[in-house]
Amino acid sequence: MKKRSTIRGLLLLITGLLTTVLLSGCDGKFVVFDPQGPVAQTQYKLIILSAILCAIVVIPVLAITVFIVVRYRDKPGNTAPYKPHWDDSKVLEILWWGIPIIIIIILGGYTARDTYALARTPKTAVTDVKPVEIQVTSLDWKWLFQYPDQNIATVNYVHIPAGVQVHFELTSDAPMNSFWIPQLGGQEYTMPGMAMSLWLQADKTGEFYGTGANFSGEEFAHMRFNVVAESQADFNKWVDSVKSSSNALTEAGYEVLATPGKSDEQSFSSYPPELFDSIVKKNGGHHMDMDMDKDNDDKVDTDEEKSDTKGAHDMDNMDDMGDMDMSNMNSSEMNHK
């Protein structure tokens, strides 16, 4: 028995050493645990809180499991109490039901609070600069970024000013995907026929890794893009350089770009007006904000039509009543005579 235990201990030690050696070549920085913006920072805190709350349950359960196995195993001279008819303990039931319920309530409260908070625009370090609007289209197997205010476009890379809110509007002209910049925030789906919304912000300058986090076909592993966060002045210079040194993206050029295949980084000095909206609409959907306005307009028009129709019916009823009154009066006068 002792020899077997010694061999098992050596195997565990060797396994641990090999694991350490093999993992030593990996990058020590996990991008999810390196938040570089207010959105990612909020999500990071939620991850840590979730891990702590889970550990409150997992660690005691593992410890109790080891204790029970060691304490109550069948061995000569074991003095552990033997109670074959024991099947109930109110104290233990309160503990193993009460603690998880409390943990779920705490975790649910924080998750709901942060989820609603992240749906709003993040707090910005630069208060006098308009948020940057970027329209994102996932293609097979590349990313198209359009800047409506600057009227430029890029493929597989994006520039943003540091400390400024960035509003990404997301859709797809290919199978569904997921837009993800781990150091700036969580994922958001890109779906054909829908325009999704995502607010992000980089607190400081630097380059960040972006990727498509959803399986989308043969070359899905190449759906990566580079995010460059820079000062507002450098961002403006980059916009000017793209406008002056790049070709325009035409409708024919977009059709070529949308053809399944990999692509290098590209820049375009302009693109067709309403390109993003046309991509959303052609896939059987509509722009969500536009639809809200349209629904409100349709509702107003419908209410007006109902009001006009009701008014016309009321006028007809009044005329009919007037005719009936005149007829009754004439009939009364004739009978009186």
C-alpha positions in Angstrom: 0.0 0.0 0.0 2.8 2.4 0.9 4.6 1.7 -2.3 1.5 2.3 -4.3 0.9 5.6 -2.6 4.5 6.7 -3.2 4.2 5.9 -6.9 0.9 7.9 -7.1 2.5 10.9 -5.4 5.5 10.8 -7.8 3.1 10.7 -10.8 1.2 13.7 -9.5 4.5 15.6 -8.9 5.7 14.8 -12.4 2.4 15.8 -14.0 2.5 19.1 -12.1 6.0 19.9 -13.2 5.3 19.0 -16.8 2.2 21.2 -16.8 4.3 24.1 -15.4 6.9 23.7 -18.0 4.5 23.4 -20.9 2.4 26.4 -19.8 5.5 28.6 -19.3 5.7 29.3 -23.0 2.2 30.8 -23.0 1.5 34.5 -22.8 1.1 35.4 -19.1 -1.5 38.0 -19.9 -5.0 36.8 -20.5 -6.8 39.5 -22.5 -10.1 39.0 -20.7 -8.4 39.7 -17.4 -6.7 42.8 -18.7 -9.5 45.4 -19.0 -8.6 48.6 -20.8 -11.9 50.4 -20.7 -14.9 51.1 -18.4 -17.1 48.4 -20.0 -14.4 45.8 -19.7 -13.6 46.9 -16.2 -17.2 46.5 -15.1 -17.4 43.0 -16.7 -14.1 42.1 -15.1 -15.4 42.9 -11.6 -18.5 40.8 -12.3 -16.3 37.9 -13.4 -14.2 38.1 -10.1 -17.4 38.4 -8.0 -18.9 35.3 -9.8 -15.6 33.3 -9.2 -15.6 34.3 -5.5 -19.3 33.3 -5.0 -18.7 30.0 -6.8 -15.7 29.3 -4.7 -17.8 29.7 -1.6 -19.7 26.7 -2.7 -17.1 24.6 -4.6 -14.2 24.7 -2.1 -16.3 23.6 0.9 -18.0 20.8 -1.1 -14.6 19.5 -2.3 -13.2 19.7 1.2 -16.2 17.9 2.7 -15.9 15.2 0.0 -12.3 14.5 0.8 -13.1 14.5 4.6 -16.0 12.0 4.2 -13.9 9.7 2.0 -11.0 9.7 4.4 -13.1 9.7 7.6 -15.7 7.1 6.7 -13.8 4.7 4.5 -13.8 1.1 5.4 -10.5 0.3 7.2 -9.5 -1.7 10.3 -9.9 0.2 13.5 -12.0 3.0 12.0 -13.9 4.7 14.9 -16.2 6.8 12.7 -19.9 6.5 14.0 -22.0 4.1 12.0 -25.7 5.3 11.6 -27.4 3.2 8.9 -30.8 4.7 9.7 -29.8 8.4 9.7 -31.5 10.2 6.8 -32.4 13.7 7.9 -30.9 16.9 9.3 -32.7 20.2 9.2 -29.6 22.1 10.0 -27.7 20.6 7.0 -30.7 21.1 4.7 -30.9 24.8 5.6 -27.2 25.2 4.9 -27.1 23.4 1.5 -30.2 25.1 0.3 -29.9 28.5 2.0 -26.3 29.3 1.0 -26.8 28.7 -2.8 -30.1 30.7 -2.7 -28.3 33.7 -1.1 -25.5 33.4 -3.6 -27.9 33.4 -6.5 -29.7 36.4 -5.2 -26.5 38.3 -4.8 -25.1 37.3 -8.2 -28.4 38.0 -9.9 -28.7 41.4 -8.4 -25.2 42.5 -9.5 -25.6 40.9 -12.9 -28.9 42.7 -13.6 -27.5 46.0 -12.3 -24.4 45.8 -14.5 -26.3 44.5 -17.6 -28.5 47.6 -17.6 -25.6 49.9 -16.9 -23.6 48.5 -19.8 -26.5 49.1 -22.2 -25.9 52.9 -21.6 -23.0 54.9 -23.0 -19.8 54.6 -20.9 -18.4 57.5 -18.9 -15.9 59.3 -21.0 -12.6 61.0 -20.0 -13.2 63.5 -22.9 -16.4 65.4 -22.4 -16.2 67.9 -25.3 -15.9 65.3 -28.1 -18.8 63.7 -30.0 -18.9 59.9 -29.7 -17.5 58.1 -32.7 -20.0 56.1 -34.8 -18.7 53.0 -36.5 -20.8 50.7 -38.6 -19.5 47.1 -38.6 -20.4 44.4 -41.1 -19.2 40.8 -40.7 -18.5 39.1 -44.0 -17.0 35.8 -45.0 -14.2 36.0 -43.7 -13.4 39.6 -42.9 -14.7 42.7 -41.1 -15.8 45.9 -42.8 -15.8 49.1 -40.7 -17.6 52.2 -41.9 -17.2 55.7 -40.3 -20.4 57.6 -41.2 -19.2 61.0 -39.9 -15.8 60.7 -41.6 -17.1 58.9 -44.7 -14.2 56.4 -44.8 -14.1 52.6 -44.5 -11.5 50.0 -43.5 -11.2 46.2 -43.6 -9.8 44.1 -40.8 -8.6 47.0 -38.7 -10.2 50.0 -36.9 -8.9 53.2 -35.4 -10.6 54.9 -32.4 -9.7 57.9 -30.2 -8.7 57.0 -26.6 -11.0 58.2 -23.9 -13.9 58.8 -26.3 -17.1 56.8 -26.4 -17.4 54.6 -29.5 -20.8 53.4 -30.7 -20.5 50.2 -32.8 -23.6 49.4 -35.0 -23.3 45.8 -36.0 -24.8 43.6 -38.8 -23.8 40.7 -41.0 -23.9 40.1 -44.7 -22.8 36.5 -44.1 -23.6 33.8 -41.5 -24.2 35.0 -38.0 -21.0 36.0 -36.1 -19.9 37.6 -32.8 -18.0 40.8 -32.6 -15.5 40.8 -29.7 -12.7 43.1 -28.4 -11.8 41.3 -25.1 -9.9 44.2 -23.5 -12.6 46.7 -24.2 -15.8 44.7 -23.6 -17.9 41.6 -24.1 -19.2 40.1 -27.3 -22.2 41.2 -29.4 -23.7 39.2 -32.1 -23.8 40.3 -35.7 -26.9 39.0 -37.5 -28.2 39.4 -41.0 -31.2 41.7 -41.2 -30.5 43.3 -37.8 -28.6 46.3 -36.6 -27.3 45.6 -33.1 -25.7 48.2 -30.8 -22.6 48.1 -28.7 -20.9 50.9 -26.7 -17.2 50.6 -26.0 -14.3 52.8 -24.9 -10.5 52.6 -24.6 -9.1 54.4 -21.6 -5.7 54.8 -23.0 -3.8 54.5 -26.3 -2.6 51.1 -27.5 -3.4 48.2 -29.8 -6.0 45.7 -28.9 -7.0 42.3 -30.3 -10.4 41.9 -32.0 -11.9 38.7 -33.3 -15.0 36.9 -34.5 -16.0 34.6 -31.6 -18.6 32.6 -33.5 -18.0 29.6 -35.9 -18.9 30.9 -39.4 -17.3 28.5 -41.8 -14.0 27.3 -43.4 -11.9 30.4 -42.6 -13.5 31.6 -39.4 -10.2 31.5 -37.6 -9.0 34.3 -39.8 -11.7 36.7 -38.7 -9.4 38.8 -36.7 -8.9 42.5 -36.7 -6.6 45.0 -35.0 -7.9 47.9 -32.9 -5.7 51.0 -32.6 -6.6 53.5 -29.8 -4.8 56.8 -30.2 -5.1 60.4 -29.3 -7.7 62.5 -30.9 -5.1 64.4 -32.9 -3.6 61.2 -34.2 -7.0 59.9 -35.0 -7.8 63.0 -37.1 -4.5 62.7 -38.9 -5.2 59.1 -39.7 -8.6 60.0 -41.1 -7.0 62.7 -43.3 -4.4 60.2 -44.5 -7.1 57.6 -45.5 -9.0 60.3 -47.4 -6.0 61.4 -49.3 -4.3 58.1 -50.1 -7.0 55.5 -50.5 -9.4 54.6 -53.2 -13.1 54.8 -52.9 -15.2 51.7 -52.2 -17.8 51.3 -54.9 -20.9 49.1 -55.0 -19.1 46.8 -57.4 -16.1 46.8 -55.1 -18.3 45.9 -52.1 -19.8 42.9 -54.0 -16.2 41.7 -54.6 -15.4 42.3 -50.9 -18.5 40.3 -49.8 -17.4 37.3 -51.8 -16.3 34.5 -49.4 -12.5 34.6 -48.8 -9.8 36.1 -46.7 -8.6 39.6 -47.0 -5.7 41.8 -45.9 -6.1 45.2 -44.2 -7.6 47.7 -46.6 -8.7 51.4 -46.5 -11.2 53.3 -48.5 -11.6 57.1 -48.8 -15.4 56.9 -49.3 -18.2 54.4 -49.8 -21.7 54.4 -51.3 -24.3 56.4 -49.3 -26.6 54.2 -47.1 -24.4 51.1 -47.7 -24.9 49.9 -44.2 -28.7 50.4 -44.2 -29.0 48.7 -47.6 -27.1 45.6 -46.2 -29.4 45.4 -43.2 -32.6 45.7 -45.4 -31.5 43.4 -48.2 -31.3 40.5 -45.7 -35.0 40.7 -44.9 -34.6 43.1 -41.9 -34.6 46.7 -41.2 -32.7 49.3 -39.2 -34.0 49.0 -35.6 -34.0 52.8 -34.9 -35.6 53.5 -38.3 -38.3 50.9 -37.5 -39.1 52.5 -34.2 -39.6 55.8 -35.9 -41.5 54.1 -38.7 -43.8 52.3 -36.2 -44.5 55.6 -34.4 -45.3 57.3 -37.7 -47.5 54.4 -38.8 -49.3 54.6 -35.5 -49.9 58.3 -35.8 -51.1 57.9 -39.4 -53.4 55.0 -38.3 -54.8 57.1 -35.4 -55.4 60.0 -37.7 -57.2 57.8 -40.2 -59.3 56.3 -37.5 -60.1 59.8 -36.2 -61.1 61.1 -39.7 -63.2 58.0 -40.3 -65.0 58.4 -37.0 -65.6 62.1 -37.7 -67.1 61.3 -41.0 -69.4 58.7 -39.5 -70.4 61.1 -36.8 -71.3 63.8 -39.4 -73.3 61.2 -41.4 -75.2 60.2 -38.2 -75.9 63.8 -37.4 -77.3 64.4 -41.0 -79.5 61.3 -40.7 -80.8 62.4 -37.3 -81.5 65.9 -38.8 -83.5 64.3 -41.7 -85.4 62.1 -39.3 -86.3 65.1 -37.1 -87.5 67.2 -40.1 -89.5 64.2 -41.4 -91.1 63.7 -38.0 -92.0 67.4 -37.7 -93.6 67.5 -41.1 -95.6 64.4 -40.3 -96.8 65.9 -37.0 -97.9 69.1 -38.7 -99.8 67.2 -41.4 -101.6 65.1 -38.7 -102.4 68.2 -36.7 -104.0 69.9 -39.8 
